[in-house]
């Protein structure tokens, strides 16, 4: 009698143990994050300066920081952190003071030395872009570009308001004050290099052969050096007759220029997230630092799962999912795109959206030509092209899901309103549109009736999402810096990865999502996510 009972007990114990182990395995079904694309120093490097200590300083607008770059290792060390460090350009004064322009904040800041407090000496100047000191007089000048078009003299004490020197110039970008007191500058929108008298605003054209000149500086011998962001060329310009000579051909997306005491040239590239040093005699170029992704946002997997598409603000890149190899699809200022923050795929197009420019763009997957470009949208965060050619857009500022149709997507119709911070969306396996809202919801929208259904609530600032092979959703909860699995059947949530480098905070006056954390899931269950804190792309593989 005891033998069968004992066997039954052993059998029951085995069943319970197997069930418990199965539950544990389910709760630990993913491995740790692994970098597919390595982290990098910047979120787009812009202004450069060599200070009196010989330090190379680099500014980032999107990353809102100023970084000291080690010339030998390329390693970056934060000198002024976000959000006060937002710098489109950096200038060093005759006393060693450092001033910088915070482009998106419309603010100009200064500090007398590393230990001194940071002071705001000008504000309410949207698009404050480039600046330079007159090394003889100590006067400081600054320009507005893109969000304004003017040249100002700035009181370094911050007591007097800025003095307008000249407006409607044509995009006076990275400039310098010469020994004669005149301002040497490129005109971004006119393709010219000019000199401007800061006293009365008189302007003289030196050269008109550039496509999009971004910066102009003097070396110690009086030569003029100019970078062209459209062509990727670094040119020497004769100050006497304006004739130019190409010294080095680099990639497009060049932004700024700095020259050290030995006349070595340092050039920043916002697309490649890097800085190069150029020998002024030979033109030899040395890469000091470079990043794989500039500011990665929305991501999408190709149909075969072999390629990951990444919108990284300054371009659209593909990543080979097996090797991590990168390929440029389109580059800002080299190609006709507008700062993509998110990307989706349709049969024929890359569908890119930018809250910064208010645009949605359909870029041909075949020849990379623009098939449609919709402007005037209210902070579009994400867009999907449907099978019928209509495009659905999440408009953050309008709290709406908007349908675009017609020639060049000019016809707009809000099909769902009252959304609470719509951020990212996907087309689900069941044909419904699933949307994350910053308020904490994951919702489903029926595309036939435009009715809504709440799938889950209480998520912490959810952004990117993707549907796993199981039908469950993987959502990036950026406020908690974790990835969470959501069961659409009951709304149950389970954290699959935590303490992730996501959830980079927006600066003053910027929309809360700022840089989107993108999520994608492969057919084998591998999860991909973009990391806006360190600019990496990561994979999490299921066990």
Secondary structure, 3 states (H helix, E strand, C coil): CHHHHHHHHHHHHHHHHHHHHHHHHHHCCECCCEEEECCCCCCCCCCEEECCCCCEEEEECCCCEEEEECCCCCCEEEEECCCCCCCCEEEECCCCCEEEEECCCCEEEEECCCCCCCEEEECCCCCEEEEEECCCCCCEEEEECCCCCEEEEECCCCCCCCEEEEECCCCECECEECCCCEEEEEECCCCEEEEEECCCCCEEEEECCCCCEEEEEECCCCCEEEEECCCCEEEEECCCCCCEEEEEECCCCEEEEEECCCCCEEEEECCCCEEEEECCCCCCEEEEECCCCCCCCCEEECCCCCEEEEECCCEEEEEECCCCCEEEEEEECCECCCCCCEEEECCCEEEEEECCCCEEEEEECCCCCEEEEECCCCCEEEEEECCCCCEEEEECCCCEEEEEECHHHCEEEEEECCCCCEEEEEECCCCCEEEEECCCCEEEECCCCCCEEEEECCCCCEEEEEECCCCCEEEEECCCCEEEEECCCCCCEEEEECCCCCCCCCCCCCCCCCCCCCEEECCCCCEEEECCCCCCEEEECEC
